[in-house]
Amino acid sequence: MSSPDLLPAQQAFAEHCGAEKSLMHSDFPQHAAPKAFGIYDERRESNRRFTFLIDKEGVIRHVIDDMEDMDRHSRETLEIIASWG
């Protein structure tokens, strides 16, 4: 997971969701990941809300683009990760 949130917040989220084994990354304040994925809004200095699920081979397997339903990102991500075994 790459997020503008600092790593302690990401770790607390992962523990809460039972996803401690997920790879997490905080790139604040550089925002390198959202810039690389084309979802960084320079004017607002913030990310658009996307979730990319990337497998162990580095292939993007699923993208969630939903600014309205924030819970969908975590709910759908956990469902998909669980289906990967």
N, C-alpha and C positions, 0 to 999 in steps of 0.2 A: 504494500500500500504506500503510495506517495501522497502526501497531503501537506498543505501549508500549516497544519496543526503541528505543534511541537511533539517530539517523540513521547514524552510522558503521557500526553493526552491520547495519543494513538495506542500506546500500550494498555492504558486503562480501558479503552474501547474494546481492544482485542480480548482482554481478559474477561470483560463483561459479556462478550458474545461467544466466548469459548474458541476464539480463533488465534490463540497465542502462537501457533506455529506458522502463521502467515508472515511473509516478509514485509516489513514496514520501513518506510523511509520518510524523513522530513527534510524537505529542501527549502525551508524557510530560511532566509529571506530571498534566496536566488530564484525560486520558482522555475527551476530548470525543467522538471518533468512536465508541468502544464504547458510551458512554452514549447517543448519538443512535440507534444501531442496537439498543439494548436488550440488549446482551450484557455489560454491566459489572456485576459482583457487588460491591455496596457493602459488604456484610458482610466479604468477603474482600479487598476492595480490589484486585481483579484482573479481567481479562477472561475470559469463556468463550472457548474456541478456535473461532472461526469465520473463514472466508475468504469475502469477498464480491468477486466479479469484476464490475466496473462498466465499461460501455463508454464511448466518447467522448461519447455523448449523456447520460451520467449514469444510464443504466438498469442496474439490477442484473440481470445475465444468468445468474449462477450463484452458488450458495451451498454452501459446504462446512462441515458441522457434524460434526466428528469429534474427540472428546477422546482417543481411543485411538490412532489411527494418525496421528501428527504428520507423517510423511513424505508422507502422502496430500495434504496441503494444498499443498506445493510441487510435487509430481509432477503432480497434477491441474491446478493453476493453470498450470503451464508448458505442458501439453498443450492446454489451452483457449486460452491466449494465442496459441500457435503456429497453432491452427486459424483464428484471426481474421485471420491474414495480416499 
